[in-house]
């Protein structure tokens, strides 16, 4: 699965939250300053070509919906991150963040408990 650009991810976040939306509805959910209609429409067409979203046509208007779930994308992105930067080892990744003091002991304990389940 391809990694999303920042702009693509912003659109996907809206679609994951709304579950289905027209371009105008996507724009309405975005932060100020709102992007142009044509910009969002172009990003949506790219996401469709990448296989992230589908649509239902209502005449000349399209309602878009995610094909790839947020959970599936997160899982794939995490696997790619661990594979690229930590030799495929979750242990190396956790160790890296623990050494950088990005994870406190309570968080580390919670991770260990979650892994044991």
C-alpha positions as a printed Julia matrix, in Angstrom:
117×3 Matrix{Float64}:
   0.0     0.0     0.0
   1.28    3.44   -0.89
   1.92    6.02    1.81
  -0.35    9.05    1.7
   0.95   12.58    1.25
   0.02   15.11    3.93
  -2.77   16.57    1.75
  -4.11   13.12    0.89
  -4.09   12.14    4.54
  -6.06   15.27    5.47
  -8.78   14.31    2.99
  -8.75   10.68    4.14
  -9.1    11.75    7.79
 -12.32   13.56    6.85
 -13.63   10.61    4.83
 -12.78    8.13    7.6
 -14.64   10.33   10.07
 -17.67   11.02    7.84
 -17.73    7.57    6.15
 -19.12    9.13    2.94
 -19.11   12.68    1.62
 -19.32   14.96   -1.38
 -16.35   17.24   -2.14
 -18.14   20.26   -0.63
 -18.76   18.3     2.59
 -15.09   17.32    2.79
 -14.07   20.97    2.41
 -16.56   22.05    5.08
 -14.85   19.74    7.61
 -11.34   21.03    6.87
  -9.52   23.68    8.89
  -9.16   27.31    7.81
  -7.93   28.43    5.43
 -10.12   26.07    3.42
  -8.49   24.65    0.29
 -10.0    25.38   -3.11
 -12.7    23.05   -4.43
 -10.49   22.1    -7.4
  -7.6    21.23   -5.07
  -9.7    18.85   -2.97
 -11.33   17.41   -6.09
  -7.88   16.68   -7.56
  -6.7    15.02   -4.33
  -9.85   12.9    -4.28
  -9.25   11.74   -7.86
  -5.67   10.79   -6.91
  -6.95    8.84   -3.88
  -9.41    7.05   -6.13
  -6.64    6.08   -8.57
  -4.52    4.82   -5.65
  -7.42    2.62   -4.54
  -8.1     4.37   -1.23
 -11.6     5.6    -2.03
 -14.58    4.7    -4.16
 -17.63    6.68   -5.19
 -21.31    6.55   -6.01
 -22.41    8.76   -8.9
 -25.47   10.96   -8.6
 -25.63   12.42  -12.09
 -22.59   14.66  -12.43
 -21.93   14.64   -8.67
 -20.03   11.95   -6.8
 -20.24   10.86   -3.2
 -16.95    9.4    -1.99
 -16.27    6.75    0.64
 -13.12    5.05    1.98
 -12.23    1.63    0.61
  -9.19    1.31    2.87
 -10.09    1.59    6.56
  -8.13    3.83    8.89
  -7.12    0.76   10.91
  -5.78   -1.03    7.81
  -3.79    2.04    6.8
  -2.36    2.49   10.33
  -1.34   -1.17   10.47
   0.35   -1.06    7.07
   2.07    2.25    7.82
   3.34    0.9    11.14
   4.71   -2.24    9.5
   6.47   -0.14    6.87
   7.97    2.16    9.53
   9.22   -0.77   11.61
  10.55   -2.49    8.5
  12.35    0.55    7.09
  13.87    1.99   10.23
  14.0    -0.8    12.83
  14.91   -3.89   10.78
  11.38   -5.24   11.21
  11.78   -5.38   15.0
   9.08   -3.91   17.24
  11.49   -4.39   20.15
  14.09   -2.15   18.45
  11.46    0.51   17.83
  10.26    0.54   21.45
  13.87    0.53   22.64
  14.65    3.5    20.38
  11.8     5.59   21.81
  12.56    4.51   25.36
  16.19    5.61   24.95
  15.07    8.94   23.52
  12.9     9.31   26.62
   9.82    9.63   24.44
   8.15    6.78   26.36
   7.81    6.97   30.11
   7.72    3.87   32.33
   3.91    3.87   32.6
   3.57    3.92   28.81
   6.17    1.17   28.45
   4.33   -0.91   31.04
   1.04   -0.39   29.17
   2.7    -1.5    25.91
   4.03   -4.66   27.56
   0.61   -5.46   29.04
  -1.09   -4.9    25.67
   1.4    -7.2    23.95
   0.76   -9.96   26.47
  -2.97  -10.0    25.62
